[in-house]
Amino acid sequence: MLNAVSQQTVSIIKMKVPQNTIICGDCEDILRGFPDNCIDLIVTSPPYAEARKNVYGGVSPGKYVEWFLPKANQFLRVLKPDGTFILNIKEKVVGCQRHTYVIELILEMKKQGWLWTEEFVWHKKNCYPGKWPNRFRDAWERCLQFNKTKDFKMFQDEVMVPVGDWAKTRLRNLSDTDKIRDESRVKSGFGKNISNWLGRDKAYPTNVLHLATECANRNHSATFPISLPEWFIKLFTEKHDIVLDPFMGSGTTALAAKLLERAYIGVEINKEYCEIARNKLGEIAAQRSFKWKN
């Protein structure tokens, strides 16, 4: 028997991929009822090792990979060949050392068939100061990008940023080498044509995302800011694509998808958080209906 989901529910899901819905249950069990290759983007932040024990029971660092891999196998199956999986995760300090469970998970997921294509760093730019006897406060988290194939959808122009003040001086007086693709002095094979940036007011970002944390926890112990899933949704999907968060929490990813006119699927094992997410999404729908009528 499946845990937290009935056989009838699985049968209904198999007929058609649910859209714009919150499903309460264990994601590993729920996703068994989904067809192959049906999701465009997965963005999620699972419980970290030994974190949120009161709500999720906690998974020890030594057991984390074993716990996560069956779920990752379902993510791999339901993700479209041109889709992307973004995993927000962070190592735990155990015995004064960083545990290696995140690194171990990456290696095992590669064996499972995933391509580890990129690593984004979420810099928490409003992180308040602090220290411990042998380290300083963390101000960043990993956002790991995995894909099924090398040919995945990516819309880089959607996340461009202002060029910045550097252009005012750097582009004022260009040398001859600035006007050609000047090869790297160390023969790395990389080169750049600085003059390509003349007249531009937007540039492509780096893989470091400078995003503030939320000031209020929105009734959840580890809510990431809505700007985080928004950024990845813009980068890897188009309107009406399907975005899945299998560890949905209080619904931040689903809310971001809805606001960006993508279809959302949220899976969450905690019933209280499911209700919080449904209420949030209902409020947004009501606000939009009110604006449309007026």
C-alpha positions in Angstrom: 0.0 0.0 0.0 1.1 3.6 -0.7 1.7 5.8 2.3 -0.4 9.0 2.6 -2.1 8.6 -0.7 -4.9 6.3 -1.7 -4.9 3.9 -4.7 -7.8 5.8 -6.1 -5.8 9.1 -6.0 -2.9 7.5 -7.9 -5.4 6.2 -10.6 -6.8 9.7 -11.1 -3.3 11.2 -11.4 -2.2 8.6 -13.9 -5.1 9.7 -16.2 -3.8 13.3 -16.4 -1.1 15.4 -14.8 -2.7 17.6 -12.2 -2.2 21.3 -12.6 -2.6 24.2 -10.2 -3.0 22.0 -7.3 -1.6 21.2 -3.9 -1.4 17.5 -3.0 -0.9 16.4 0.6 1.3 13.3 0.9 4.8 11.9 0.5 6.3 13.1 -2.8 7.9 9.7 -3.5 4.5 8.0 -3.3 2.6 10.7 -5.0 4.9 11.0 -8.0 4.6 7.2 -8.7 1.2 8.1 -10.2 2.6 10.7 -12.6 3.4 9.8 -16.2 6.9 10.0 -17.5 8.3 13.2 -18.9 5.5 15.5 -17.8 7.2 18.3 -15.7 9.1 21.3 -17.1 10.9 22.5 -13.9 11.4 21.1 -10.4 12.4 23.7 -7.8 12.6 22.5 -4.2 14.3 22.8 -0.8 14.0 19.4 1.0 14.5 19.2 4.8 18.2 19.4 5.4 19.9 16.7 7.5 18.6 16.6 11.1 16.6 19.8 10.4 13.0 20.5 11.2 12.8 17.5 13.4 9.5 18.6 15.0 7.8 18.7 11.7 9.5 16.1 9.4 11.3 13.8 11.9 14.8 14.7 10.8 17.1 12.6 8.6 20.7 11.9 9.9 23.5 13.1 7.6 24.7 9.5 7.3 21.3 8.3 6.0 20.5 11.4 3.9 21.6 10.0 0.5 19.8 6.8 1.1 16.6 8.7 2.0 16.8 11.1 -0.9 17.8 8.9 -3.8 14.4 7.1 -4.3 12.8 10.5 -4.5 15.3 11.8 -6.9 14.6 8.7 -9.1 11.0 9.8 -9.3 12.0 13.4 -10.1 14.2 12.0 -12.9 11.4 10.0 -14.4 8.7 12.8 -14.4 11.0 15.6 -15.6 10.9 16.3 -19.3 14.1 15.7 -21.3 14.5 19.4 -21.8 13.5 20.2 -18.2 15.6 21.3 -15.2 15.8 20.3 -11.5 17.0 23.0 -9.0 17.9 21.6 -5.5 18.4 24.1 -2.7 20.4 22.4 -0.1 23.1 23.0 2.5 25.7 20.9 4.3 25.5 20.4 8.1 28.3 20.8 10.5 28.9 17.6 12.4 31.7 17.3 15.0 33.3 20.6 14.0 33.4 19.6 10.3 31.3 20.1 7.3 29.5 16.8 6.6 29.9 15.5 3.0 26.4 14.3 2.5 25.7 16.9 -0.2 28.8 16.0 -2.1 27.9 12.3 -1.7 24.4 13.0 -3.0 25.7 14.7 -6.1 27.9 11.8 -6.9 25.1 9.2 -6.4 22.7 11.3 -8.5 25.2 11.3 -11.3 25.2 7.5 -11.1 21.4 7.6 -11.2 21.5 9.3 -14.6 21.4 13.0 -13.7 23.8 15.6 -15.3 25.1 18.0 -12.7 25.2 21.0 -15.0 25.6 24.0 -12.8 25.8 25.3 -9.2 24.3 28.6 -8.2 25.1 30.2 -4.9 22.3 32.0 -3.1 24.0 34.8 -1.2 21.7 36.0 1.7 22.6 39.6 1.4 20.7 40.7 4.5 22.1 37.9 6.7 22.8 39.3 10.2 26.2 39.0 11.9 27.3 36.1 14.1 30.0 33.7 14.8 30.9 30.4 16.6 34.2 29.5 18.3 35.6 27.9 15.1 33.5 29.5 12.2 31.5 32.5 11.1 27.8 32.6 10.2 26.7 31.1 6.9 25.4 33.7 4.5 24.9 31.4 1.5 23.3 28.2 0.3 23.7 25.9 -2.7 21.2 25.8 -5.5 22.3 22.8 -7.6 21.2 22.4 -11.2 20.5 19.0 -12.6 19.3 17.9 -16.0 18.4 14.8 -17.9 20.1 15.9 -21.1 22.5 18.6 -22.3 19.8 20.1 -24.4 17.6 21.8 -21.8 15.5 24.9 -22.1 17.1 28.1 -20.9 15.9 31.7 -21.4 18.9 33.8 -20.3 17.4 37.1 -21.6 14.7 36.8 -19.0 17.1 37.3 -16.0 19.3 40.0 -17.4 20.4 42.7 -14.9 21.4 46.4 -15.3 24.9 46.7 -16.8 26.2 48.6 -13.8 28.5 51.6 -13.1 31.6 49.8 -14.4 30.4 50.5 -18.0 30.6 54.3 -17.5 34.4 54.2 -17.2 35.4 50.9 -18.8 33.6 51.7 -22.1 34.6 55.3 -22.3 37.9 54.9 -24.1 38.3 51.5 -25.9 41.7 50.2 -27.1 42.2 48.4 -30.3 42.2 45.0 -28.5 38.9 46.0 -26.8 37.3 46.1 -30.3 38.2 42.5 -31.3 37.8 39.1 -29.6 41.0 39.4 -27.6 42.2 35.9 -26.8 43.2 35.2 -23.2 46.9 36.0 -22.3 47.2 32.6 -20.6 45.9 30.7 -23.8 42.9 29.3 -22.0 40.8 29.5 -25.1 38.5 32.2 -23.7 38.3 35.7 -25.1 36.1 38.8 -25.1 35.2 41.7 -27.3 34.5 44.6 -24.9 33.0 46.8 -27.6 30.0 44.4 -27.7 28.7 46.1 -24.5 28.5 49.6 -26.1 25.0 50.9 -26.0 23.7 48.1 -23.8 21.8 48.8 -20.6 21.4 45.1 -19.6 24.0 42.3 -19.0 23.8 38.6 -18.1 24.1 37.8 -14.4 26.6 35.5 -12.7 25.8 32.3 -10.9 25.7 34.1 -7.6 22.2 35.3 -6.7 22.2 38.2 -4.2 18.7 37.8 -2.7 17.5 38.8 0.7 15.9 36.3 3.1 12.3 36.9 4.1 11.8 39.0 7.2 8.9 36.9 8.4 8.8 33.0 8.3 5.3 32.9 6.9 4.3 30.1 9.3 7.1 27.8 8.1 10.5 27.2 9.8 12.6 27.5 6.6 10.9 29.6 3.9 13.0 30.8 1.1 12.2 34.1 -0.5 9.8 34.1 -3.4 12.4 35.9 -5.5 14.5 32.6 -5.5 12.0 30.3 -7.3 10.9 33.3 -9.4 14.4 33.6 -10.8 14.7 30.0 -11.8 11.1 29.9 -13.2 12.0 32.8 -15.5 15.3 31.3 -16.5 14.1 27.7 -17.3 10.4 27.9 -18.3 7.9 29.7 -20.5 4.3 30.7 -19.7 2.0 27.7 -19.0 4.9 25.3 -18.4 4.5 23.0 -15.3 6.5 23.7 -12.2 6.7 21.1 -9.4 7.8 21.6 -5.8 7.9 18.1 -4.2 8.8 19.5 -0.7 6.5 22.5 -1.0 6.4 23.7 2.6 4.1 26.7 2.8 3.8 27.2 -1.0 6.4 29.7 -2.0 7.3 28.0 -5.3 3.6 27.5 -6.2 2.9 31.1 -5.5 5.8 32.3 -7.7 4.7 30.0 -10.5 1.1 31.3 -10.3 2.2 34.9 -10.4 4.4 34.2 -13.5 1.5 32.4 -15.3 3.0 28.9 -15.0 1.1 25.9 -13.9 2.1 24.7 -10.4 2.0 21.4 -8.6 2.9 21.4 -4.9 3.4 18.2 -2.8 3.7 18.5 0.9 3.5 15.8 3.6 2.4 18.2 6.4 -1.3 18.9 6.3 -1.1 22.2 8.1 1.4 23.6 5.5 -0.9 22.3 2.7 -3.7 24.4 4.1 -1.5 27.5 4.4 -0.4 27.2 0.8 -4.0 26.7 -0.4 -5.1 29.8 1.5 -2.3 31.9 0.0 -3.0 30.8 -3.5 -6.7 31.4 -2.9 -6.0 34.9 -1.8 -4.0 35.7 -4.9 -6.8 34.3 -7.1 -9.4 36.4 -5.3 -7.3 39.5 -5.7 -6.8 38.9 -9.4 -10.5 38.3 -9.8 -11.3 41.5 -8.0 -9.0 43.6 -10.2 -10.4 42.0 -13.4 -14.0 42.8 -12.4 -13.1 46.4 -11.5 
